[in-house]
Amino acid sequence: MVTDNVLKLIPSSHTYVPSEDAIDKAIAIIKESLPFTDNIRVEVSESPRFIDQGSNWDRVICPNCNAVIDTSWWQHAMDEAYESGFRNLAVKVPCCGTETYLNELKYEWPAGFAKFSLEIWNPELDIAGPKLQELEIALGSSLIRIWAHY
């Protein structure tokens, strides 16, 4: 059975999409930093989508009280948000009643929402530190790193 590890980079703002020039710069940085990666994919969508971590999924935690959020509640909240094309991510968490957003929940392993993502398939190394900062400058946004396993 073939498995893949994918490093997904998304902007911290779920609605941000960088310019084509910025994306081209970022791809050049990735190719220079990770020359042996299988594939680099750019995904851009009209509305935000959930950028998952595949089988690295563990749990979701409340950003206010740090309680573990019931998966069935989260799935129902995701279904409701999906109906709006993930344009409305507002939720009231069941643990403490805090009003927050699906993209503010703490995902273990990290996950998030984005209209733009860069996916690096089977990289031999991680991108962190100065290289991550270089990508953030090129793309004009801080980035969230999501490690997915499929």
N, C-alpha and C positions, 0 to 999 in steps of 0.2 A: 504494500500500500504506500503510495507516494503522499508525502505530507509537505506542506508549505508553511514557511514563516514569512509574514508580511509586516514590514514596518510602514504604518500609515501615518502621515503627517497632515494635521488639519489646523486651520487657523483657530485661535482662541475665540473669535467671534463666529458664530454659526452661520452668519449671512455674508461673510467676507469672501470675495473672489478676487485674486490678484490679476494683474494685467498679463497679457500673453508674453510680453517681454520679461516680466518678473518670473513667470513660470519657466521660460526658456533658460534664464540665468540659474534658477534653482536646479533644473535638470542637469545643467552643465556642472554645477557644484557636486551633485550626487554622483555623476559619472566619474568625476575626478577622484572623489573620496572613496567610492565603492565600485571599482572597475569590473568586479566579477559578479555583480548582481544579475539575477535571471532576467528581470524585466522591471521597467519603471512605467507606471501607469498614472495618468492624470484623469481625474474624474471631476466633472463640473455638472451640477444639476440646477434646474430652475428654482427648486425649493430645497431647504435643508433635508438631509437624510441621516439616519443613524449609522454611524461608523463603528462597527462592532469589532470585538477582539476574538471572534471565532470561539474555539474551544478553550481559550484562556479566560472565558467568563467565570467569575467567581460569585460576586454579590454586589448589591447596591447599598450605599450607606447614606443616611440623612446628613446634609451639610450643617444642620443646626445642632442636633442632639447626638449625632454619631450612632444612632440605632441602625441595625440592619433592617432594610425595608423588604417586606414580603414580596417575593417574586411575582405572585399572582396579581398583587396590587399594581406593581410596576408594569406588568404586561397589559393590564387594563388601561393604565394611564398612557402607555405607548399607543394602544389601539385608538384611543380618543385623539391623541395628538396626530396620529397618522391621517385621520379624517380631515384635518386642516392642512395636510401636506407638511406637517411639522412646522407650520408657521406660528402656531400657538403652543408653547412649551410650558405654560403655567400649570402648576399643580399645588395641591395642599397635601403635604405628606401625612400619612396616617399615624405616625409615631408621636409627633408633638404638635401637629396642626400648623406647622410653619408653611407660609406661602412661599414657594420657590419655583424653580424651573427644572425640567428634566435634564437640561444641560448643566445644571449646577449640582446635581446629585454626584456623589463620589462613587465612581465605578471602579471596581477591583476585578480585574486589571483595567487600566484606563480605556475609556470609550468616549464617544462624544457625537455631536451633531455638526454637520457642515454641508455647505453647498460645494465646497472645493476640497479635494484631497489628492495627495501625492502618495502612491503606493509603491514601495520598493520590495520586490519579491525575492526572497531568499538571500538577503544581504549577508556577507560574511562578517560584517562588523555592524555595530550600532552607530548612529549619528548622535553625538552629544557634544557638550562643551563648545569650543570655538567653532566647530563645523555647524552645529545647530544654530548658533548665533549668526553665522554667515548666511545660512538659509533664511533665518527670520528677517535679516536685513534685506536680502534679495526679494523676498516675498512681501515685505512690508507689514508683517504681523508676527506676533509671538505664536509659537506652534505647540500643539499637543501631540506627543508621541504615543501611538497606539500599536502595541505588538499583538498581532493576530496569528493564530495557528489554525490551519485547516487540514 
